[in-house]
């Protein structure tokens, strides 16, 4: 190698070494000068420099906690209690930003899985901070051990949801990976991808030490559905929040069409029906159970949940559950499985009084069959002339009897029907639809039960949900004469034509969606998929607030909390 090449190679190696050193260390003298600074400019420099400590966790943590300390000191000295951050002078808004940026990097240090230490100490260049979790003493406060991971909400890609709901304030909004229950009875009701409840981390600095060492920094993990304000010193501030990021973080990337079509056709890998909670169970919140329709799945409710959670009057009052079922099943069997899921949930968590069911399309039929006591009306209508024979010969445990003979669930307090075919849909009688039903596979237990009906059901496709949506299905004429035992509301689409009562949402005609006796009926200018339209969500908010105003309680066997003045 010639001398020029050697000198060039050495210069490259030296430059790389210098660069690498710069990524992980700062000369002690310059670190001391930077840490001793007390202006917001110094805090900004500390946060920028902390990013260079890729291999020095202690140094990065000390820089960020010192930056948070400077920002907090500024707010305590100059801040005042405010309703919104925009009321603050620009310098104090800057202090809030710097504090929040530091919090976003500090809070995850306490969430390290099952072996999270109760306290951590970080020391560098003569500065030392003891990092610990804030005590949990009230509702809406959580321990680091409640999470497997946390990440800043602003790192979540802006996709999936129509609106992105945030609130400016103190703290770092997080997209948490909640720790799931470990016992089987509780795991049954947790979604596969985890909860989507939002969390905000807030730093709480202890009093300054006599020397620049060992200052205590605590992290509070707060649920913005329950907590809306926080304090720095004697000043009161709004709490930062991001209600949408946790939904997107948990559920983006799901192949919606594959899940929906697989459930309709009964693919071999399709899951059994199950009830899932979108957030950790809270006995102080009224359950809102969302039931999807044909060729769909629970993720369809994402915009509904996102918008309802963000409403200040509903926050902390309701918890959101979903019911998944393969939509090729007969509606009466899907309704049976929901009754069974609710019965198991009652054993695990206690009875849930005042529950609200929201059903879209066929999900409204499934929901309606939770709040009626039909006696033998449905059984007789479905079995026809052989009703007495079947009633006598079939055991009580037979699927036909369990599906068609039942009583209303007394724990359901209200129902909302969105584009529901209470009397069927004529589309189910179209020849092309009949051809499609040939491809729907049904579980063996349903097919075996059909074989016991003495010829009442002669073809497999007669059992499919699509076929059962025909207006000729005796189910609809039967339930039409059975009273619904709770207050109920209708939201009906008309494709924007405004020709009610001769309207249709494109799938279901008004004559099928309309119910006499509804407490309210709203016609929205939209198609069959109107469940997430802004007018629909506005009506859902109105009804849920009405439910609270009527004295609805969040109540289980072990707790009873009044959520509204009676």
N, C-alpha and C positions, 0 to 999 in steps of 0.2 A: 504494500500500500504506500503511495507517495505521501510526502509530508503534508501537502495541502489537504488530502483526503483525511489524514489523521487529525489535523487541526479541526476540520469541519465536523468530524464525528465526535470529537471531544466537546466542541461547542454545543452540539445538539444534546449530548448526554448531560452537560452541565445545566443547560436551559431546562431540560426535563426535570432534573433533580430540584432545581430552584422552584419550578412550578409546583411539583408535588409537595415540597415543603410548605409552600404558600397555601396549599389546600388544607393543611391540617394543623398548622401552628402559627402563632403570632409572637414576635419577640416579646419576652416578659415585660420589658419597659413600655412598649407601645400598648400592650394589653392593660397594664396598670393605669396608664393615662386614660385609655378609653373607658375603663370601668369606673374610674373616679368622676367622669363627667356626669352632669346632672341636668342637662338641657334636653329638650325633645330632639334636637339635632343629634345629640350624643346617643339617645335611644335609637334613633333611626340607623345610625352607624353600627351600633351593636347588633341590631337585627340583620343588617346586611352582612356584617362580618361573621355572624354565627353560621351562615350558610357555607362558609369556607371550611368549617370544622367537620369535615366528613368522617374523619377517623378519631375525633376527640369528643366523645359524647358529653363529658363533664364540661369542657370549655363552652360548647354550644349551649348547653343548658344554663350555665352561669350567665352568659351573655344575654340570653333571652329573659331570664328572671331579673337581671339587673335592668334591662330595658323596660320590663313590666313595672318594676319598682319606680323607675323615673316617671313613667306615664301616670301611675297611680298617685304619686306624690303631687304631680301637677294638677290632677283632677281634684284631689282633696284640698289643695291650696286655692284653686280658682273656680272649681265647679260649683254648680247649684243644682238643686233638684229640678228636673225638667220632665215634660211629657214626651217630647220627641227629641232626637239628636239634632235636628235642624235648628232647634232653639239655642244650641251652644255656639259660642264664638268659634271661629275657624281653628284657632290654636287648640282649643279643648276638643274639637272634633278630631283633630290630628292625634291628640293624646289617646282618645278612645280607639282610633284605628291602630295605633302602635300597641296598645294594651291587648287588643283583640288578636293582632298578628302574633304576638308573643304567646298568648293563651293557646292558639291553634297548634303550636309546636310543643308546648309544655304539657298540655292535658294528656296526650297519648302516652307520655312516659309512665303514667300510673296504670295504664291498661296493658298488661302483659300476659293475660291468660290466667289460668288457674293459680299460678304461683306468684301473683302480683304482691310485692312487698307492701306492707302498710306504710312504710316511710322510706324515702330515698334521700341520700345526701350527695350533693354535687359541689365540688370545690375546684377552683382554678385561680391562679394569680392572686392569692390572698383573700379571695371572696368565697364564701360558702353559704349554700342555701339548703334547708331541709324541706323536701317536697313531700306532702302528705295529702290524703283525701280529707275533705271537709266532713264534719260529722253529719249523719243523716238523722234528722229529728222531725221532719214534717213530710207530708205528702208532696210528691213532685221532686223529691231529692233522691239521688241514687248513689250507690257505691261503685267504685271501679270494677269490682268483681261481678257486677251485673252485665258486664260487656266482655266480649272476646276481643274486640278491636274497636277503635274509633278513628275516623278520618275527617278532616275538615270538609264541611258541606260544599265549599266553593270549588273543591276538586272534582265533584260529581258532574258528569257531562249533562248539559242542558238538553234533555231529550225525553221522550215518552209521555210526559204530562203536558196538557194544553197550557196551563198557567203555572208560573213558578212563584210560590208564596213565601216571602221572607219578611222579617221585621228588623229594622236597624236598632242597635242597642249595644249594651255591654255584654261581652262574652263571645266565645267562638261557637257558632252553630256547627253541629257535628252530624255525620251520618254514621250512627253506631251499628256495630255488629253485636246485637244482643246475645247474651248467653241463653241457650235454650234449656228448658227443664230436663233433668236427667232421668226422672222416673217415667215409666211407660204411660201411666194414666194421664199425666199432664202433657207429655210429648204428643199424644194423640191429637191435640188441638193446636199444635204449633205449625205454621206454614213451613214448607220445605226450605224456603230461602230466608226464613227468619222474620222477626218483627220489623215493622217500619215506623215505629214511634220516634219522633224527633228528640234530640237532647242538645242542650247548650252547656258548655263548660265556662265557668267563671273563676277567676283567680281571686283568692282572699289572702292578702299579705298581713302577716303579723307585725307587731311593733318593731321598729328598727332596733338592732342590737347596739350595744355600746361601741363595739368595734365593727368594721365592715365584714363580719362573719356570722354564720349560723342564723340567718334570718329565716323564719318559717314562712313557707308559701303553701297554701292549701288550695285544692281544686274542688269546686262544687260542681256536680253533674246534675243539671236541672231539666225537668220536663217543661217546655214552654206552654204545653197545654194546661199546666197547673200553676206555673209561676210566670208572672209577666213583668215583675220589677225586681231590681237588685240594688244593693247599696255599695257605695265606695266612700268610706269615712261616714260622714253624716249626710251625704247627698244621695238622692234617690234617682235611679235611671231606669229606662225601659230595658228589658232583657232582649238580646239579639235572638233571632230564631230563623230556622229554615224548615218549613213543614213539608217541602216537596222533595228535597234531596234524599231523605231516607227511603222514600218510595222508589225513586229511580235507582238508587244504589242497590236496593234489594232485588228489583224485578226487571231491570233492563236486560235485554238479551234473550228473554223468553220467546220461544217460537209460538206465538199465540195461535196462528192458524193451524199448526200441527196439533196442539193440545185440543183445540175446539173440534177439529175434524176427527181426531182420534177418539174423542169422547162420544161423538155422534155415531161413528161407524162401529164402535166397540172393538177397537184394535186390541190385540192380545196383551199389550203392555199398558193398557189404560188402567188408571188407579180406581180404587173403590171410592164410593161417595164418602166425604168427610167434611166436618165443620172445622174451620180454621180461624184463629184469632190473629188479627193484624197487629196487635200490640199486647204487652203483658197484661194478664187478667187483672182487673181492678174492680173490686166489689162496690166501689162508690160511683161507678159510671153505668149508665143504662146501655145495654147491648143494642146495637143496630145490626141486624142480620141481613146481608145482601144476598139475593138468590138470582143467579143468572138464568138466561133462557136457552133456547135451542141453539145448537152449534156454537156454543160460547163457553166461557170459563170465568173464574173470579177476577182476573186481571182487567176485565172490561170495566170494573168499578173504580179504576185508579183515579180518574178525574173527579168522580163523585166524592170519594174519600178525601182527596186532596183539598177540594173546595170546602167540604163540610168541616174538616178539622181546622181550617184557617179562620172560620167564623168566630169572633170573640165571644159571642153569646152561647156558642155550643161547646167551646173548648172545655175539656175537663168534665163535661156532663155526659158524654157518650163515648162508648168504645165500639170499634167496628169489627164485625166478624163476617165471614163469607162461607157460603155452602157450595162446595163443588160436587157435581154428580155427572156421570156420563149421560149425555143428553139423548142418546138413543133409547134409553130405558122408557117404559111406560110412565107417564106422570104420577100415577097412583103409587107405583113402586118407589120412585124418587121421593115422594112425600113420606112414604113409610120409612125410608132410610133417614130422612131428616128427623122424623119423630124419634127414631132410635138414637141418633147422634145427640139430640137434645136431652134425652133421658140419661145417657151416659154422662153428659156434661153436668147434669144436676147432681149426680152421685159424686162427682169429683169436686165441683165448686159450690154446690148448693143450688137451690132453685133460684132462677133469675126472674124477678117480677118486673113488669112494665116494659118488657122487650118490644122493640119495633122491628117488623119484618118488611123489607122492601123487595118486591119481586118484579122482574122484567120478563115480559112475554110468557113463555111456559113456566118460568120461575114464579110468576104470579099464581098460576094454578097450584104449584107445589106449596106455595105459601098459604094460599086460601085453604088448603086441605089440612092446615094446622089449627084453624080457628073455627071449625064447624064440627058439629056432632050429628052425623047423618043417620045414625041408627042403621037400619038395613036398606035405606033408600038407594045408596050407590050400589051395594051388593046386588039388590034385586034388579036394578036397571042393567047392570053388566051381565048378570047371569040369565036374565030373561025367564023363560018358562021353566028352567031347571034350577031356579034360585032355591026353592025349598029343599030339593034333593041334595044340592051341593051344601047348603047350610047344615043339613043333617049329617052328611057323610064326611065332610072335610073336618080334620082336627083343628082346634083353635090356633095351632102353630103354623098352619098352612099359609103360604104367602098370599093367596087370594083373600083369605079372611083377614090377615093382618094388614093388607093393603086397603081393604074396602070397609072394614068395620073398625071404627076408632072414635075417639072423643076429642073435643077441642082442648088445646093446651092452655091451661088457665094462667100461665106465666107470660103469655103474649098480650101486650096492651094496645097495640095499634098495628094496622097494616097499610101499606102504600102500594098500589098497583100501577105499573108503567107499561102501557101498550100490551095489555094482557088479553088473550083470546078466551074470555070467560065462556063463550059459546062456540069456540072453535074457529078455524079459519078455512075458507073455501079453497085456499091454495093446496091444502092437504089432499083434496080430491082430484087434483090435476093428474093426468096420466103420466107425465114426466116425473112427478113426485112419487107416484106409485112404483114406477120403474126403479127409482133411486132406493126405495126402501128394501129392495132385494139385497142390497150390499150391507145392510145393518146387521151386525151380530149381537146377539143378546146372551147374557150369562146363562150358564146351565141351570141354575136354580129357578130362573124364570121359565125357561123352556120346559123343565120337568113339572113345574106347577101347572103350566098350560095343559100338559098331557092328562092332568087329573080332572079337567073340567067337563068331561063327558060330551065333548063335541061343541061346547060353547065357543071355543077358539079353535078354528080349523086350520089357520095358516099362520106361520111364524111372523109374517110381516104385519098381521093384525095387531101384534103386541107392540110394535115400535112406536116411539113417541110421535114420529111424523104421522103415522096412520091414526094414532089416537087423538091428533089435533083436528080431525075431521069434525065438522058440525054434526055429523051423523052419530058420533060417539055418544052413547046413552049417558055417559058420565056427566055431560054438560047440562042436559035437561034435569038430571037428578039433583046436582048441586045448586041449580038455579032456584030450587024450592027449599033449600036448607039455609037457615039464617046464619049470617056471619056474626060471631059473638063478640066482636071488638069494633071500635070505631075504625072506618076505613076510608081511603081517599083514592081517587083515580086521576092519573095523568095520561092523556091520550094524544097521539100524534095525528095530524091530518095532511101531511106533506105540503103544508103551506097554502092549500087551495081554499080553506075557509068555507067548505060546503057542508059542515056538520048540520044535520045528523046523517047526511049521505056520504060522509067522508071515510077515508081509510088512511092508514099509515103506510100503505103499500103492501102490507102483509095481513093486517087485522082490520076489519071494518068496524066502524063506530058502534053498530048494533051489537057487536060481540064484546067490545071493550067497556061499554057503558053499563053501570050498575045503579039501579035505584037504591036509595038509602045511603049513598056515599056522603060523607060529611063535606066533601068538596070534589069538584071535577074541573080539571084544567085542560083545555085544548091547546097544545103547543104546535106551532107551524114547523113540523119536522117529520121525518120518516120513522120507520119502526125502531131504529136505533136512537131514539130521542132521549134516552136515559141520561146522557151526559151533556145535553144542550143547556146553555145558561138559564133559560126559563124553567127547565125541569129542576135544575139544582136550586134555583131560587125558591121554587115551590117546596122542595124537600126541606130547605132551611126553615121555611115558614111553618111547615107541619111539625118539624122536630121542636121548634120553639113553642108551638101550641101544646105539644105533648108535655113539655116542662111546665108550662103555665097551668095545665090541667091538674097539676099535683103529682105527676109521675115521679116515682122513686127508683133509685138504684138500690135494689134490695136482694139479698140472698138469705139463706137460712141463718147466716152468722152475722149479718150486718144490715143496717137500715139507715139510710141517709137521705133526708129530704133535699131534693135538688131545686125546688122552686117553691115560692110562697103559695099557699093554697088559698 
